[in-house]
Amino acid sequence: MKLKRNTMFLTEYLSPVTEVEIWCKQHGLEIRTAQCSNCNKTLKTDIPFASKGIRGLFSGVCECGNEKTPFVFTTKD
Ligand SMILES: [Zn+2]
């Protein structure tokens, strides 16, 4: 089975990037970019997070120290 082999491969060589890709696929999320509201640097929502009933991606704290960074999420069903 082709699908099974791919899954095994991904598990064996799991890196932060593939984890995010799997996360996106599992929850129908999409990595987005947005400007920092403070310094206009482009921020990427590529860090997976899970909270009560919510699955999403957020962007880490900006280099300028702005913690109000962009995020996307979906409700778990
Ligand atoms: Zn910034």
N, CA, C, O and the ligand as a Tripos MOL2 file, in Angstrom:
@<TRIPOS>MOLECULE
protein
  309   307    78     0     0
PROTEIN
NO_CHARGES

@<TRIPOS>ATOM
      1 N           0.8350   -1.2110    0.0000 N.3       1 MET1
      2 CA          0.0000    0.0000    0.0000 C.3       1 MET1
      3 C           0.8630    1.2520    0.0000 C.2       1 MET1
      4 O           1.6960    1.4540    0.8840 O.2       1 MET1
      5 N           0.6560    2.0490   -0.9650 N.am      2 LYS2
      6 CA          1.4670    3.2510   -1.1430 C.3       2 LYS2
      7 C           1.3210    4.2260    0.0470 C.2       2 LYS2
      8 O           2.3030    4.7620    0.5600 O.2       2 LYS2
      9 N           0.0710    4.4290    0.4570 N.am      3 LEU3
     10 CA         -0.2110    5.3860    1.5280 C.3       3 LEU3
     11 C           0.4920    4.9920    2.8240 C.2       3 LEU3
     12 O           1.0390    5.8380    3.5310 O.2       3 LEU3
     13 N           0.4680    3.7090    3.1170 N.am      4 LYS4
     14 CA          1.0690    3.2210    4.3520 C.3       4 LYS4
     15 C           2.5820    3.4670    4.3510 C.2       4 LYS4
     16 O           3.1600    3.8570    5.3650 O.2       4 LYS4
     17 N           3.1990    3.2370    3.2160 N.am      5 ARG5
     18 CA          4.6390    3.4240    3.1410 C.3       5 ARG5
     19 C           5.0060    4.8950    3.3530 C.2       5 ARG5
     20 O           5.9840    5.2050    4.0340 O.2       5 ARG5
     21 N           4.2290    5.7790    2.7750 N.am      6 ASN6
     22 CA          4.4750    7.2130    2.9630 C.3       6 ASN6
     23 C           4.3530    7.6030    4.4330 C.2       6 ASN6
     24 O           5.1500    8.3880    4.9470 O.2       6 ASN6
     25 N           3.3680    7.0580    5.0840 N.am      7 THR7
     26 CA          3.1450    7.3600    6.4880 C.3       7 THR7
     27 C           4.3360    6.9150    7.3260 C.2       7 THR7
     28 O           4.7920    7.6300    8.2180 O.2       7 THR7
     29 N           4.8210    5.7360    7.0240 N.am      8 MET8
     30 CA          5.9660    5.2170    7.7720 C.3       8 MET8
     31 C           7.2000    6.0870    7.5460 C.2       8 MET8
     32 O           7.9640    6.3590    8.4720 O.2       8 MET8
     33 N           7.3730    6.5000    6.3440 N.am      9 PHE9
     34 CA          8.5090    7.3430    6.0120 C.3       9 PHE9
     35 C           8.4610    8.6460    6.8150 C.2       9 PHE9
     36 O           9.4610    9.0700    7.3940 O.2       9 PHE9
     37 N           7.3050    9.2590    6.8370 N.am     10 LEU10
     38 CA          7.1470   10.5190    7.5510 C.3      10 LEU10
     39 C           7.3890   10.3460    9.0460 C.2      10 LEU10
     40 O           7.9600   11.2220    9.6950 O.2      10 LEU10
     41 N           6.9570    9.2290    9.5800 N.am     11 THR11
     42 CA          7.1300    8.9820   11.0020 C.3      11 THR11
     43 C           8.6110    8.8120   11.3290 C.2      11 THR11
     44 O           9.1010    9.2810   12.3570 O.2      11 THR11
     45 N           9.2910    8.1410   10.4400 N.am     12 GLU12
     46 CA         10.6920    7.8540   10.6940 C.3      12 GLU12
     47 C          11.5650    9.1010   10.5940 C.2      12 GLU12
     48 O          12.5290    9.2430   11.3460 O.2      12 GLU12
     49 N          11.2490    9.9700    9.7080 N.am     13 TYR13
     50 CA         12.0770   11.1530    9.5080 C.3      13 TYR13
     51 C          11.3380   12.4330    9.9040 C.2      13 TYR13
     52 O          11.4180   13.4520    9.2190 O.2      13 TYR13
     53 N          10.6450   12.3580   10.9830 N.am     14 LEU14
     54 CA          9.8410   13.4850   11.4160 C.3      14 LEU14
     55 C          10.7100   14.6900   11.7770 C.2      14 LEU14
     56 O          11.6350   14.5900   12.5830 O.2      14 LEU14
     57 N          10.4040   15.7850   11.1850 N.am     15 SER15
     58 CA         11.0960   17.0300   11.4910 C.3      15 SER15
     59 C          10.0240   18.0600   11.8230 C.2      15 SER15
     60 O           8.8470   17.8190   11.5540 O.2      15 SER15
     61 N          10.3900   19.1840   12.3920 N.am     16 PRO16
     62 CA          9.3800   20.2050   12.6880 C.3      16 PRO16
     63 C           8.5420   20.5870   11.4670 C.2      16 PRO16
     64 O           7.3470   20.8540   11.5900 O.2      16 PRO16
     65 N           9.1600   20.6110   10.3080 N.am     17 VAL17
     66 CA          8.4250   21.0050    9.1020 C.3      17 VAL17
     67 C           7.3610   19.9830    8.7430 C.2      17 VAL17
     68 O           6.2190   20.3560    8.4720 O.2      17 VAL17
     69 N           7.7130   18.6910    8.7360 N.am     18 THR18
     70 CA          6.7110   17.6910    8.3770 C.3      18 THR18
     71 C           5.6390   17.5970    9.4540 C.2      18 THR18
     72 O           4.4810   17.3100    9.1500 O.2      18 THR18
     73 N           6.0080   17.8330   10.7020 N.am     19 GLU19
     74 CA          4.9930   17.8180   11.7540 C.3      19 GLU19
     75 C           3.9370   18.8810   11.4700 C.2      19 GLU19
     76 O           2.7410   18.6320   11.6210 O.2      19 GLU19
     77 N           4.3790   20.0520   11.0640 N.am     20 VAL20
     78 CA          3.4390   21.1220   10.7500 C.3      20 VAL20
     79 C           2.5820   20.7200    9.5600 C.2      20 VAL20
     80 O           1.3770   20.9720    9.5350 O.2      20 VAL20
     81 N           3.2180   20.0880    8.5710 N.am     21 GLU21
     82 CA          2.4500   19.6710    7.3940 C.3      21 GLU21
     83 C           1.3840   18.6570    7.7640 C.2      21 GLU21
     84 O           0.2530   18.7300    7.2830 O.2      21 GLU21
     85 N           1.7450   17.7150    8.6180 N.am     22 ILE22
     86 CA          0.7800   16.7060    9.0660 C.3      22 ILE22
     87 C          -0.3410   17.3860    9.8480 C.2      22 ILE22
     88 O          -1.5200   17.0850    9.6620 O.2      22 ILE22
     89 N           0.0390   18.2780   10.6990 N.am     23 TRP23
     90 CA         -0.9350   19.0210   11.5170 C.3      23 TRP23
     91 C          -1.9400   19.7440   10.6240 C.2      23 TRP23
     92 O          -3.1460   19.6980   10.8660 O.2      23 TRP23
     93 N          -1.4420   20.3950    9.6160 N.am     24 CYS24
     94 CA         -2.2970   21.1250    8.6770 C.3      24 CYS24
     95 C          -3.2670   20.1830    7.9920 C.2      24 CYS24
     96 O          -4.4570   20.4770    7.8820 O.2      24 CYS24
     97 N          -2.7600   19.0580    7.5370 N.am     25 LYS25
     98 CA         -3.5980   18.0920    6.8340 C.3      25 LYS25
     99 C          -4.6530   17.5240    7.7610 C.2      25 LYS25
    100 O          -5.8150   17.3850    7.3810 O.2      25 LYS25
    101 N          -4.2480   17.1970    8.9710 N.am     26 GLN26
    102 CA         -5.1750   16.5830    9.9230 C.3      26 GLN26
    103 C          -6.3270   17.5160   10.2770 C.2      26 GLN26
    104 O          -7.4600   17.0740   10.4660 O.2      26 GLN26
    105 N          -6.0320   18.7880   10.3630 N.am     27 HIS27
    106 CA         -7.0380   19.7210   10.8670 C.3      27 HIS27
    107 C          -7.5070   20.7320    9.8250 C.2      27 HIS27
    108 O          -8.2440   21.6650   10.1430 O.2      27 HIS27
    109 N          -7.0810   20.5430    8.5970 N.am     28 GLY28
    110 CA         -7.5170   21.4320    7.5300 C.3      28 GLY28
    111 C          -7.0320   22.8560    7.7150 C.2      28 GLY28
    112 O          -7.7230   23.8130    7.3670 O.2      28 GLY28
    113 N          -5.8340   22.9840    8.2690 N.am     29 LEU29
    114 CA         -5.2840   24.3180    8.5110 C.3      29 LEU29
    115 C          -4.3220   24.7110    7.3960 C.2      29 LEU29
    116 O          -3.8840   23.8760    6.6040 O.2      29 LEU29
    117 N          -4.0120   25.9750    7.3550 N.am     30 GLU30
    118 CA         -3.1430   26.4950    6.3180 C.3      30 GLU30
    119 C          -2.1650   27.4680    6.9640 C.2      30 GLU30
    120 O          -2.5720   28.3250    7.7490 O.2      30 GLU30
    121 N          -0.8900   27.3450    6.6450 N.am     31 ILE31
    122 CA          0.0860   28.2880    7.1900 C.3      31 ILE31
    123 C          -0.1260   29.6380    6.5180 C.2      31 ILE31
    124 O          -0.1380   29.7270    5.2900 O.2      31 ILE31
    125 N          -0.2910   30.6730    7.3040 N.am     32 ARG32
    126 CA         -0.5400   32.0050    6.7600 C.3      32 ARG32
    127 C           0.6090   32.9250    7.1560 C.2      32 ARG32
    128 O           1.3490   32.6540    8.1010 O.2      32 ARG32
    129 N           0.7340   33.9990    6.4200 N.am     33 THR33
    130 CA          1.7030   35.0160    6.7870 C.3      33 THR33
    131 C           0.9690   36.3270    7.0250 C.2      33 THR33
    132 O          -0.0690   36.5960    6.4200 O.2      33 THR33
    133 N           1.5200   37.1250    7.9040 N.am     34 ALA34
    134 CA          0.9380   38.4280    8.2080 C.3      34 ALA34
    135 C           2.0610   39.3340    8.6980 C.2      34 ALA34
    136 O           3.0920   38.8640    9.1800 O.2      34 ALA34
    137 N           1.8460   40.6280    8.5660 N.am     35 GLN35
    138 CA          2.8670   41.5570    9.0400 C.3      35 GLN35
    139 C           2.7150   41.7480   10.5490 C.2      35 GLN35
    140 O           1.6080   41.7420   11.0870 O.2      35 GLN35
    141 N           3.8440   41.9140   11.2040 N.am     36 CYS36
    142 CA          3.8320   42.2740   12.6130 C.3      36 CYS36
    143 C           3.2120   43.6680   12.7140 C.2      36 CYS36
    144 O           3.5560   44.5660   11.9460 O.2      36 CYS36
    145 N           2.3030   43.8360   13.6610 N.am     37 SER37
    146 CA          1.6290   45.1320   13.7870 C.3      37 SER37
    147 C           2.5670   46.1980   14.3290 C.2      37 SER37
    148 O           2.2500   47.3870   14.2870 O.2      37 SER37
    149 N           3.6920   45.7900   14.8260 N.am     38 ASN38
    150 CA          4.6330   46.7090   15.4440 C.3      38 ASN38
    151 C           5.7830   47.1140   14.5160 C.2      38 ASN38
    152 O           6.1030   48.2970   14.4060 O.2      38 ASN38
    153 N           6.4050   46.1330   13.8490 N.am     39 CYS39
    154 CA          7.5950   46.4300   13.0420 C.3      39 CYS39
    155 C           7.4400   46.0350   11.5730 C.2      39 CYS39
    156 O           8.3620   46.2230   10.7790 O.2      39 CYS39
    157 N           6.2770   45.4900   11.2110 N.am     40 ASN40
    158 CA          5.9920   45.1030    9.8220 C.3      40 ASN40
    159 C           6.7840   43.9170    9.2850 C.2      40 ASN40
    160 O           6.7450   43.6340    8.0880 O.2      40 ASN40
    161 N           7.4830   43.2410   10.1420 N.am     41 LYS41
    162 CA          8.1860   42.0480    9.7120 C.3      41 LYS41
    163 C           7.1370   40.9880    9.3600 C.2      41 LYS41
    164 O           6.0740   40.9300    9.9770 O.2      41 LYS41
    165 N           7.4460   40.1540    8.3650 N.am     42 THR42
    166 CA          6.5080   39.0990    7.9920 C.3      42 THR42
    167 C           6.5980   37.9460    8.9870 C.2      42 THR42
    168 O           7.6700   37.3950    9.2350 O.2      42 THR42
    169 N           5.4570   37.6050    9.5410 N.am     43 LEU43
    170 CA          5.3980   36.5110   10.5090 C.3      43 LEU43
    171 C           4.6160   35.3560    9.9000 C.2      43 LEU43
    172 O           3.6560   35.5570    9.1570 O.2      43 LEU43
    173 N           5.0410   34.1620   10.2260 N.am     44 LYS44
    174 CA          4.4330   32.9590    9.6700 C.3      44 LYS44
    175 C           3.7900   32.1420   10.7850 C.2      44 LYS44
    176 O           4.4080   31.9020   11.8220 O.2      44 LYS44
    177 N           2.5770   31.7270   10.5720 N.am     45 THR45
    178 CA          1.9090   30.9000   11.5820 C.3      45 THR45
    179 C           2.2800   29.4410   11.3310 C.2      45 THR45
    180 O           1.5540   28.7060   10.6620 O.2      45 THR45
    181 N           3.4130   29.0450   11.8760 N.am     46 ASP46
    182 CA          3.8740   27.6790   11.6050 C.3      46 ASP46
    183 C           4.1700   26.8770   12.8740 C.2      46 ASP46
    184 O           4.8970   25.8850   12.8260 O.2      46 ASP46
    185 N           3.6170   27.2980   13.9900 N.am     47 ILE47
    186 CA          3.8020   26.5390   15.2260 C.3      47 ILE47
    187 C           2.4460   25.9450   15.6410 C.2      47 ILE47
    188 O           1.5100   26.6810   15.9510 O.2      47 ILE47
    189 N           2.3530   24.6280   15.6450 N.am     48 PRO48
    190 CA          1.0800   23.9980   16.0130 C.3      48 PRO48
    191 C           0.7160   24.2450   17.4730 C.2      48 PRO48
    192 O           1.5910   24.2730   18.3390 O.2      48 PRO48
    193 N          -0.5630   24.4230   17.7420 N.am     49 PHE49
    194 CA         -1.0230   24.4800   19.1300 C.3      49 PHE49
    195 C          -2.3840   23.8120   19.2480 C.2      49 PHE49
    196 O          -3.1440   23.7290   18.2840 O.2      49 PHE49
    197 N          -2.6640   23.3460   20.4350 N.am     50 ALA50
    198 CA         -3.9560   22.7230   20.7080 C.3      50 ALA50
    199 C          -4.4530   23.2480   22.0290 C.2      50 ALA50
    200 O          -3.6980   23.3520   22.9960 O.2      50 ALA50
    201 N          -5.7110   23.5730   22.0640 N.am     51 SER51
    202 CA         -6.3520   24.0200   23.2850 C.3      51 SER51
    203 C          -7.7090   23.3460   23.3230 C.2      51 SER51
    204 O          -8.0840   22.6740   22.3620 O.2      51 SER51
    205 N          -8.4390   23.5030   24.3820 N.am     52 LYS52
    206 CA         -9.7680   22.8870   24.4940 C.3      52 LYS52
    207 C         -10.5980   23.0540   23.2360 C.2      52 LYS52
    208 O         -11.0800   24.1500   22.9480 O.2      52 LYS52
    209 N         -10.7680   21.9790   22.4870 N.am     53 GLY53
    210 CA        -11.6280   22.0220   21.3140 C.3      53 GLY53
    211 C         -11.1060   22.8370   20.1500 C.2      53 GLY53
    212 O         -11.8000   23.0050   19.1470 O.2      53 GLY53
    213 N          -9.9100   23.3360   20.2710 N.am     54 ILE54
    214 CA         -9.3490   24.1720   19.2020 C.3      54 ILE54
    215 C          -7.9990   23.6160   18.7620 C.2      54 ILE54
    216 O          -7.1670   23.2220   19.5790 O.2      54 ILE54
    217 N          -7.8120   23.5990   17.4530 N.am     55 ARG55
    218 CA         -6.5280   23.1800   16.9000 C.3      55 ARG55
    219 C          -6.0700   24.2880   15.9690 C.2      55 ARG55
    220 O          -6.8400   24.7570   15.1310 O.2      55 ARG55
    221 N          -4.8370   24.7030   16.1100 N.am     56 GLY56
    222 CA         -4.4280   25.8160   15.2710 C.3      56 GLY56
    223 C          -2.9330   25.9360   15.0780 C.2      56 GLY56
    224 O          -2.1590   25.0480   15.4340 O.2      56 GLY56
    225 N          -2.5540   27.0570   14.5040 N.am     57 LEU57
    226 CA         -1.1650   27.3880   14.2420 C.3      57 LEU57
    227 C          -0.9550   28.8250   14.6830 C.2      57 LEU57
    228 O          -1.8070   29.6830   14.4500 O.2      57 LEU57
    229 N           0.1680   29.0860   15.3150 N.am     58 PHE58
    230 CA          0.4370   30.4620   15.6640 C.3      58 PHE58
    231 C           1.8600   30.8240   15.2940 C.2      58 PHE58
    232 O           2.6910   29.9550   15.0280 O.2      58 PHE58
    233 N           2.1230   32.0970   15.2830 N.am     59 SER59
    234 CA          3.4450   32.5940   14.9640 C.3      59 SER59
    235 C           4.1370   32.9270   16.2780 C.2      59 SER59
    236 O           3.5090   33.4710   17.1860 O.2      59 SER59
    237 N           5.4040   32.6130   16.3900 N.am     60 GLY60
    238 CA          6.1480   32.8970   17.6090 C.3      60 GLY60
    239 C           6.3040   34.3950   17.8260 C.2      60 GLY60
    240 O           5.9810   35.1990   16.9510 O.2      60 GLY60
    241 N           6.8000   34.7590   18.9980 N.am     61 VAL61
    242 CA          7.0080   36.1680   19.3340 C.3      61 VAL61
    243 C           7.9510   36.8020   18.3050 C.2      61 VAL61
    244 O           8.9740   36.2240   17.9360 O.2      61 VAL61
    245 N           7.5900   37.9720   17.8660 N.am     62 CYS62
    246 CA          8.3870   38.6670   16.8500 C.3      62 CYS62
    247 C           9.7260   39.1020   17.4110 C.2      62 CYS62
    248 O           9.8850   39.2550   18.6220 O.2      62 CYS62
    249 N          10.6850   39.2990   16.5250 N.am     63 GLU63
    250 CA         12.0190   39.7680   16.9130 C.3      63 GLU63
    251 C          11.9610   41.0910   17.6800 C.2      63 GLU63
    252 O          12.8160   41.3770   18.5180 O.2      63 GLU63
    253 N          10.9530   41.8760   17.3800 N.am     64 CYS64
    254 CA         10.8290   43.1820   18.0280 C.3      64 CYS64
    255 C          10.2110   43.0580   19.4200 C.2      64 CYS64
    256 O          10.1010   44.0480   20.1440 O.2      64 CYS64
    257 N           9.8100   41.8480   19.7900 N.am     65 GLY65
    258 CA          9.2470   41.6380   21.1130 C.3      65 GLY65
    259 C           7.7290   41.6600   21.1460 C.2      65 GLY65
    260 O           7.1260   41.4610   22.2010 O.2      65 GLY65
    261 N           7.1140   41.8990   20.0080 N.am     66 ASN66
    262 CA          5.6530   41.9120   19.9480 C.3      66 ASN66
    263 C           5.1120   40.4950   20.1560 C.2      66 ASN66
    264 O           5.4440   39.5760   19.4080 O.2      66 ASN66
    265 N           4.2890   40.3380   21.1660 N.am     67 GLU67
    266 CA          3.7230   39.0140   21.4470 C.3      67 GLU67
    267 C           2.3500   38.8370   20.8290 C.2      67 GLU67
    268 O           1.8170   37.7270   20.8200 O.2      67 GLU67
    269 N           1.7730   39.9000   20.3160 N.am     68 LYS68
    270 CA          0.4500   39.8000   19.6910 C.3      68 LYS68
    271 C           0.6180   39.3890   18.2430 C.2      68 LYS68
    272 O           0.3410   40.1620   17.3250 O.2      68 LYS68
    273 N           1.0730   38.1660   18.0510 N.am     69 THR69
    274 CA          1.3710   37.6730   16.7140 C.3      69 THR69
    275 C           0.1590   36.9490   16.1350 C.2      69 THR69
    276 O          -0.7280   36.5170   16.8700 O.2      69 THR69
    277 N           0.1320   36.8240   14.8180 N.am     70 PRO70
    278 CA         -1.0390   36.2150   14.1760 C.3      70 PRO70
    279 C          -1.1920   34.7240   14.4610 C.2      70 PRO70
    280 O          -0.2200   34.0320   14.7620 O.2      70 PRO70
    281 N          -2.4150   34.2490   14.3610 N.am     71 PHE71
    282 CA         -2.6820   32.8170   14.5040 C.3      71 PHE71
    283 C          -3.9130   32.4420   13.6910 C.2      71 PHE71
    284 O          -4.7370   33.2910   13.3520 O.2      71 PHE71
    285 N          -4.0180   31.1910   13.3940 N.am     72 VAL72
    286 CA         -5.2030   30.6540   12.7380 C.3      72 VAL72
    287 C          -5.6430   29.4440   13.5550 C.2      72 VAL72
    288 O          -4.8160   28.7760   14.1770 O.2      72 VAL72
    289 N          -6.9250   29.1660   13.5540 N.am     73 PHE73
    290 CA         -7.3750   27.9760   14.2770 C.3      73 PHE73
    291 C          -8.6790   27.4430   13.7090 C.2      73 PHE73
    292 O          -9.3880   28.1230   12.9660 O.2      73 PHE73
    293 N          -8.9640   26.2340   14.0750 N.am     74 THR74
    294 CA        -10.2140   25.6100   13.6740 C.3      74 THR74
    295 C         -10.7660   24.8960   14.8970 C.2      74 THR74
    296 O         -10.0080   24.4980   15.7820 O.2      74 THR74
    297 N         -12.0790   24.7350   14.9490 N.am     75 THR75
    298 CA        -12.6460   24.0120   16.0820 C.3      75 THR75
    299 C         -12.5900   22.5190   15.7930 C.2      75 THR75
    300 O         -12.8310   22.0770   14.6700 O.2      75 THR75
    301 N         -12.2780   21.7770   16.7950 N.am     76 LYS76
    302 CA        -12.1730   20.3360   16.6720 C.3      76 LYS76
    303 C         -13.5900   19.7670   16.6010 C.2      76 LYS76
    304 O         -14.4670   20.1700   17.3650 O.2      76 LYS76
    305 N         -13.8070   18.8260   15.6770 N.am     77 ASP77
    306 CA        -15.1630   18.2620   15.6580 C.3      77 ASP77
    307 C         -15.1880   16.7590   15.8360 C.2      77 ASP77
    308 O         -16.2610   16.1550   15.8400 O.2      77 ASP77
    309 ZN          7.6860   42.8920   15.1190 Zn       78 ZN78
@<TRIPOS>BOND
     1     1     2 1
     2     2     3 1
     3     3     4 2
     4     3     5 am
     5     5     6 1
     6     6     7 1
     7     7     8 2
     8     7     9 am
     9     9    10 1
    10    10    11 1
    11    11    12 2
    12    11    13 am
    13    13    14 1
    14    14    15 1
    15    15    16 2
    16    15    17 am
    17    17    18 1
    18    18    19 1
    19    19    20 2
    20    19    21 am
    21    21    22 1
    22    22    23 1
    23    23    24 2
    24    23    25 am
    25    25    26 1
    26    26    27 1
    27    27    28 2
    28    27    29 am
    29    29    30 1
    30    30    31 1
    31    31    32 2
    32    31    33 am
    33    33    34 1
    34    34    35 1
    35    35    36 2
    36    35    37 am
    37    37    38 1
    38    38    39 1
    39    39    40 2
    40    39    41 am
    41    41    42 1
    42    42    43 1
    43    43    44 2
    44    43    45 am
    45    45    46 1
    46    46    47 1
    47    47    48 2
    48    47    49 am
    49    49    50 1
    50    50    51 1
    51    51    52 2
    52    51    53 am
    53    53    54 1
    54    54    55 1
    55    55    56 2
    56    55    57 am
    57    57    58 1
    58    58    59 1
    59    59    60 2
    60    59    61 am
    61    61    62 1
    62    62    63 1
    63    63    64 2
    64    63    65 am
    65    65    66 1
    66    66    67 1
    67    67    68 2
    68    67    69 am
    69    69    70 1
    70    70    71 1
    71    71    72 2
    72    71    73 am
    73    73    74 1
    74    74    75 1
    75    75    76 2
    76    75    77 am
    77    77    78 1
    78    78    79 1
    79    79    80 2
    80    79    81 am
    81    81    82 1
    82    82    83 1
    83    83    84 2
    84    83    85 am
    85    85    86 1
    86    86    87 1
    87    87    88 2
    88    87    89 am
    89    89    90 1
    90    90    91 1
    91    91    92 2
    92    91    93 am
    93    93    94 1
    94    94    95 1
    95    95    96 2
    96    95    97 am
    97    97    98 1
    98    98    99 1
    99    99   100 2
   100    99   101 am
   101   101   102 1
   102   102   103 1
   103   103   104 2
   104   103   105 am
   105   105   106 1
   106   106   107 1
   107   107   108 2
   108   107   109 am
   109   109   110 1
   110   110   111 1
   111   111   112 2
   112   111   113 am
   113   113   114 1
   114   114   115 1
   115   115   116 2
   116   115   117 am
   117   117   118 1
   118   118   119 1
   119   119   120 2
   120   119   121 am
   121   121   122 1
   122   122   123 1
   123   123   124 2
   124   123   125 am
   125   125   126 1
   126   126   127 1
   127   127   128 2
   128   127   129 am
   129   129   130 1
   130   130   131 1
   131   131   132 2
   132   131   133 am
   133   133   134 1
   134   134   135 1
   135   135   136 2
   136   135   137 am
   137   137   138 1
   138   138   139 1
   139   139   140 2
   140   139   141 am
   141   141   142 1
   142   142   143 1
   143   143   144 2
   144   143   145 am
   145   145   146 1
   146   146   147 1
   147   147   148 2
   148   147   149 am
   149   149   150 1
   150   150   151 1
   151   151   152 2
   152   151   153 am
   153   153   154 1
   154   154   155 1
   155   155   156 2
   156   155   157 am
   157   157   158 1
   158   158   159 1
   159   159   160 2
   160   159   161 am
   161   161   162 1
   162   162   163 1
   163   163   164 2
   164   163   165 am
   165   165   166 1
   166   166   167 1
   167   167   168 2
   168   167   169 am
   169   169   170 1
   170   170   171 1
   171   171   172 2
   172   171   173 am
   173   173   174 1
   174   174   175 1
   175   175   176 2
   176   175   177 am
   177   177   178 1
   178   178   179 1
   179   179   180 2
   180   179   181 am
   181   181   182 1
   182   182   183 1
   183   183   184 2
   184   183   185 am
   185   185   186 1
   186   186   187 1
   187   187   188 2
   188   187   189 am
   189   189   190 1
   190   190   191 1
   191   191   192 2
   192   191   193 am
   193   193   194 1
   194   194   195 1
   195   195   196 2
   196   195   197 am
   197   197   198 1
   198   198   199 1
   199   199   200 2
   200   199   201 am
   201   201   202 1
   202   202   203 1
   203   203   204 2
   204   203   205 am
   205   205   206 1
   206   206   207 1
   207   207   208 2
   208   207   209 am
   209   209   210 1
   210   210   211 1
   211   211   212 2
   212   211   213 am
   213   213   214 1
   214   214   215 1
   215   215   216 2
   216   215   217 am
   217   217   218 1
   218   218   219 1
   219   219   220 2
   220   219   221 am
   221   221   222 1
   222   222   223 1
   223   223   224 2
   224   223   225 am
   225   225   226 1
   226   226   227 1
   227   227   228 2
   228   227   229 am
   229   229   230 1
   230   230   231 1
   231   231   232 2
   232   231   233 am
   233   233   234 1
   234   234   235 1
   235   235   236 2
   236   235   237 am
   237   237   238 1
   238   238   239 1
   239   239   240 2
   240   239   241 am
   241   241   242 1
   242   242   243 1
   243   243   244 2
   244   243   245 am
   245   245   246 1
   246   246   247 1
   247   247   248 2
   248   247   249 am
   249   249   250 1
   250   250   251 1
   251   251   252 2
   252   251   253 am
   253   253   254 1
   254   254   255 1
   255   255   256 2
   256   255   257 am
   257   257   258 1
   258   258   259 1
   259   259   260 2
   260   259   261 am
   261   261   262 1
   262   262   263 1
   263   263   264 2
   264   263   265 am
   265   265   266 1
   266   266   267 1
   267   267   268 2
   268   267   269 am
   269   269   270 1
   270   270   271 1
   271   271   272 2
   272   271   273 am
   273   273   274 1
   274   274   275 1
   275   275   276 2
   276   275   277 am
   277   277   278 1
   278   278   279 1
   279   279   280 2
   280   279   281 am
   281   281   282 1
   282   282   283 1
   283   283   284 2
   284   283   285 am
   285   285   286 1
   286   286   287 1
   287   287   288 2
   288   287   289 am
   289   289   290 1
   290   290   291 1
   291   291   292 2
   292   291   293 am
   293   293   294 1
   294   294   295 1
   295   295   296 2
   296   295   297 am
   297   297   298 1
   298   298   299 1
   299   299   300 2
   300   299   301 am
   301   301   302 1
   302   302   303 1
   303   303   304 2
   304   303   305 am
   305   305   306 1
   306   306   307 1
   307   307   308 2
@<TRIPOS>SUBSTRUCTURE
     1 MET1         2 RESIDUE 1 A MET
     2 LYS2         6 RESIDUE 1 A LYS
     3 LEU3        10 RESIDUE 1 A LEU
     4 LYS4        14 RESIDUE 1 A LYS
     5 ARG5        18 RESIDUE 1 A ARG
     6 ASN6        22 RESIDUE 1 A ASN
     7 THR7        26 RESIDUE 1 A THR
     8 MET8        30 RESIDUE 1 A MET
     9 PHE9        34 RESIDUE 1 A PHE
    10 LEU10       38 RESIDUE 1 A LEU
    11 THR11       42 RESIDUE 1 A THR
    12 GLU12       46 RESIDUE 1 A GLU
    13 TYR13       50 RESIDUE 1 A TYR
    14 LEU14       54 RESIDUE 1 A LEU
    15 SER15       58 RESIDUE 1 A SER
    16 PRO16       62 RESIDUE 1 A PRO
    17 VAL17       66 RESIDUE 1 A VAL
    18 THR18       70 RESIDUE 1 A THR
    19 GLU19       74 RESIDUE 1 A GLU
    20 VAL20       78 RESIDUE 1 A VAL
    21 GLU21       82 RESIDUE 1 A GLU
    22 ILE22       86 RESIDUE 1 A ILE
    23 TRP23       90 RESIDUE 1 A TRP
    24 CYS24       94 RESIDUE 1 A CYS
    25 LYS25       98 RESIDUE 1 A LYS
    26 GLN26      102 RESIDUE 1 A GLN
    27 HIS27      106 RESIDUE 1 A HIS
    28 GLY28      110 RESIDUE 1 A GLY
    29 LEU29      114 RESIDUE 1 A LEU
    30 GLU30      118 RESIDUE 1 A GLU
    31 ILE31      122 RESIDUE 1 A ILE
    32 ARG32      126 RESIDUE 1 A ARG
    33 THR33      130 RESIDUE 1 A THR
    34 ALA34      134 RESIDUE 1 A ALA
    35 GLN35      138 RESIDUE 1 A GLN
    36 CYS36      142 RESIDUE 1 A CYS
    37 SER37      146 RESIDUE 1 A SER
    38 ASN38      150 RESIDUE 1 A ASN
    39 CYS39      154 RESIDUE 1 A CYS
    40 ASN40      158 RESIDUE 1 A ASN
    41 LYS41      162 RESIDUE 1 A LYS
    42 THR42      166 RESIDUE 1 A THR
    43 LEU43      170 RESIDUE 1 A LEU
    44 LYS44      174 RESIDUE 1 A LYS
    45 THR45      178 RESIDUE 1 A THR
    46 ASP46      182 RESIDUE 1 A ASP
    47 ILE47      186 RESIDUE 1 A ILE
    48 PRO48      190 RESIDUE 1 A PRO
    49 PHE49      194 RESIDUE 1 A PHE
    50 ALA50      198 RESIDUE 1 A ALA
    51 SER51      202 RESIDUE 1 A SER
    52 LYS52      206 RESIDUE 1 A LYS
    53 GLY53      210 RESIDUE 1 A GLY
    54 ILE54      214 RESIDUE 1 A ILE
    55 ARG55      218 RESIDUE 1 A ARG
    56 GLY56      222 RESIDUE 1 A GLY
    57 LEU57      226 RESIDUE 1 A LEU
    58 PHE58      230 RESIDUE 1 A PHE
    59 SER59      234 RESIDUE 1 A SER
    60 GLY60      238 RESIDUE 1 A GLY
    61 VAL61      242 RESIDUE 1 A VAL
    62 CYS62      246 RESIDUE 1 A CYS
    63 GLU63      250 RESIDUE 1 A GLU
    64 CYS64      254 RESIDUE 1 A CYS
    65 GLY65      258 RESIDUE 1 A GLY
    66 ASN66      262 RESIDUE 1 A ASN
    67 GLU67      266 RESIDUE 1 A GLU
    68 LYS68      270 RESIDUE 1 A LYS
    69 THR69      274 RESIDUE 1 A THR
    70 PRO70      278 RESIDUE 1 A PRO
    71 PHE71      282 RESIDUE 1 A PHE
    72 VAL72      286 RESIDUE 1 A VAL
    73 PHE73      290 RESIDUE 1 A PHE
    74 THR74      294 RESIDUE 1 A THR
    75 THR75      298 RESIDUE 1 A THR
    76 LYS76      302 RESIDUE 1 A LYS
    77 ASP77      306 RESIDUE 1 A ASP
    78 ZN78       309 GROUP 0 **** ****
